[in-house]
Amino acid sequence: RVGWTLFDPGDPERTTPAQAERLSALHRRMPVVLRQVHLTKCLVLRRADSIPVSPVADGILTDRRDLLAGVSAADCLPLFLIAPDACGVLHAGWRGVLGGILPLALETLRHEFGVTLDRLRLYTGPGIGPCCFEVSTAVWSCFPAKARIRTEAALRLDLLRVVSEQWRTCGGQAPAVQLGRCTVCGVPRLHS
């Protein structure tokens, strides 16, 4: 929803090769389209690396300027990590957030590209908010108390709060910048 979005009319969760080609021509960049699995694996692409076809991952970390990196995120949070010499984009659903996709990506950016947190910025796109994210007791109990919300009708989670706390715990210098609202109730055009 942030950056670029193309929809396959038969399956809006996937970007087809034809759509990827049009996108590449439009932006004069090579698109990297992931097969996302709601986990924590990030694809690392260095300047000399070839681009794999349909890699299984929930994030892209790179120092290449010739790529168009993106993730699909209906209600999950798209996270954008921007530094002067490298960047990353992550698909952060509850499994990825719980598994630590953000801390793992930060460590990988440091190790692979020498990125320091004082030069890195975190931006979050639209995702399901605590107003609408209802979960089971089993999922709810896995998260920190600060992120759990109990109402008379449901158990809810605040994924953005968990991501922001992970960012601070890892040493993120600048506050995370939220670029979007709840995909369920926040903006009519962002239906999940």
Secondary structure, DSSP 8 states (H G I E B T S, - for coil): --S----BTTBTT---HHHHHHHHHHHTSEEE--B--SS---EEE-TT----SS-B-SEEEE--SSEEE----SSSEEEEEE-SS-EEEEEE-HHHHHHTHHHHHHHHHHHHH---GGG-EEEE--B--TTT-B--HHHHTTS-GGGEEE-SS-EEE-HHHHHHHHHHHHT--S--EE---BTTTT-TT---
